[in-house]
Amino acid sequence: MCSCGRLSVSIVNWKNAPAYKLAKMLVKKDTHIPLPYMFNVENTVQLMNNLTDLPYDRNIKFASLDINCRYSNIPNKEMITTLGKLCEIHDIEDITKQDILKITQVIVEQNYFCFQDMIYIQNEGLAMGAPTSSIFSEIYLQDLENAEITEVLSKHKVEGYFRYVDILIMYKEDQTNIHNMLDEVHIRERRK
């Protein structure tokens, strides 16, 4: 159960959704689009190895941040635009690119699911149970990190930024005001 503001969302079985088979097919096709994974951590062992390799500094502090309702907060239009940019960057053929974008549009627009014998439509964000949601959210988040977050991290002299499920930020307390940095991230997020 994910609590998003006043709304409570359950993770549902999306296999009964009209676009499920289309989403499964797109997952196979989208795996051919390389992503930079600049800030991603593969697992906790990798994170521990990364942190162990850093020199000790008593001014280093850590902040753990949660991505609130990750899938349902991804803006569909911006995600589709980002997917189109990725197709262009990686020289995906025009026909294939157009197919990917059309299929993606269908999946996010036909976001119906059945729960306790009731049919619902999710008007915004990605479906929590759809096979494509993890890929689409990763595409959007990586673009956001590379375009916006990197600049904020540099400006606020953040020492490290690691994302696995949540985000771990490493900073020097005497150089970075973590609250000011987070306020700037929220301001940029609201502008989108």
N, C-alpha and C positions, 0 to 999 in steps of 0.2 A: 504494500500500500504506500503510495507516494502522496504527500500532502503538498499541493501547489496553491498557496494562498488559501482561498476558501474552498477550493475544489479538492476532492479526494479521488485519486485515480488508482484503479487496480490494474495490475499487469494481466492482460487477458490473452487467451489463446486466439491468435489471429488467423489460424488455419481455416476458419470458416469465412473469412473476409473475401469479398469478390476479387480483390487484386493479389491474393496470396501467391498463386502460381506465377503470376507476372513478376512479383517481388523476388521469388526464389530464382527465377531465370535471370533477373537483373543482377542479383548478388554474384552469380557466376561471371557475368559480363563485366561488372564493375571491378572485379579483382584484378583486371588488367590495367587499371589506372594507378600508377605508382603515387604514393603519398610520402612526404618527407619524414614523417614521424620525428620531427626535430625535438620535441619535448616529451615524447611518450616514453614510458618505462614499461618494459615487457612484463616484469613481475617484481615482487618484493626483494628477491635475491639480487636482481640487477640494481634496484634502488639502494640497497645496503652496500653493494660494491661501489657504486658511484659516490656514496657519502663517505665511505671508508677511505677512498683515495684522496679526499680533500684534506688539506692541512688543518690542524686544530686551531681554532680562534675562539676565545671565550666570549667575544662579542656576537658570535653567530647565534641567531634565533631562527626558529622554524614556525611557520604558520600553515595549518592544514585547512584547505578550503573545499567545500562541498559544491558540486555542480547541482543546483537545485532542479529537480525534475528535468534532467538532461534532454530526453527525447521530446517531451511536450513543449519545451521552450526553444526548440530550434525553429527559426523563421523559415518557412518553406520556400518563399520566393528567393530569399538571399541564398539559401542552400542550393537551389536549382541554378542560380546565376554562377555560384562558385563551382558547381559541377561542370557547367559549360566552359568556364575559364580553364579548369583542369584538362578537359578534353582538348582544348586549343593548345595549351602549353605542351601537352604530350603528343601532339600531332595525331589525335584520333581522327580517322576518316570522317568527312562531313556526314555521310549517310549514317554511319555508326553513331556519331555524336548526336545527330538529330533523333535517332531511335532511342538512345539512352535518355535524352531530355524529355521526349514525349512519354516514354514509359514511366519515368520518374514523376512527371506531372500527373499521369493517371493514378499512380500509386498514392500520391499525397492528396489528390482530390477525392478518390474513392476510399476514403479512410473510414470504412464501416466495420463494425464488429458486433458480435452477439455476446451478451453477457446476461446470465440468468433469464433466458428466454426473451430478452428485450434487445432490439437492434439500436445501436448508437452510432453517431458520426462524431468524429473528433475534428473540430473546425480548424484548429491551429496546431502546429507542431507535428511531430512524427509519432506514429503509433508505437506504443510500448512493446507490443508483441510482434511487430512486423520484422521479417528477416532483413530488410534493407535499413532499418533505423540505426543500427550501430554504424554501418558504413556511411550513411548520410550525415549522421551527427559528427562522425570523425572528420569527414570532408569539411564540414562547416567549421568545426572547432579548430582544425589545423589552419584553415585560412584566417580565422580570427586571430589565432596566436601569432601567425607569421606577419599579418598586416597591422594589427593593433597592439596586441599584448607585448610583443617584443620591444616596441617603442616605450611602453610604460615601464617595463622591467629595467630597461637601460636608463631611463630618466630618473628612476627611483633607486638606482644602484643595487638592484636585487642580485644576489650572488648565485642563486640557483632556482630553477623552476622545473618541476617534474610532474607529469600527469600520468596516472595509471587509471584508477577509477575516479579518485578525487585528485586534488592538486596539492602539492607540497612546495612551499616557497621557503627559500633559505635567504636570510638577509642579515646584515650587520646592524645591530640595534643603534649604534652611534651614527650611521649613515642613512638609514632608511626609516621613514615613518610609515609603517605598514598600513595604518588607517588612511593616510593621505593617498597612498597608492591604490587601495581598494576603492576609495571614493572616486578616483579618476577612472578606474575600470568601470564602475557603475555609471558614471556620467557618459562615457563613450558608448556603453551598452544601450543606454536610453536613447542616444542620438540615432541609432540604427533603425 
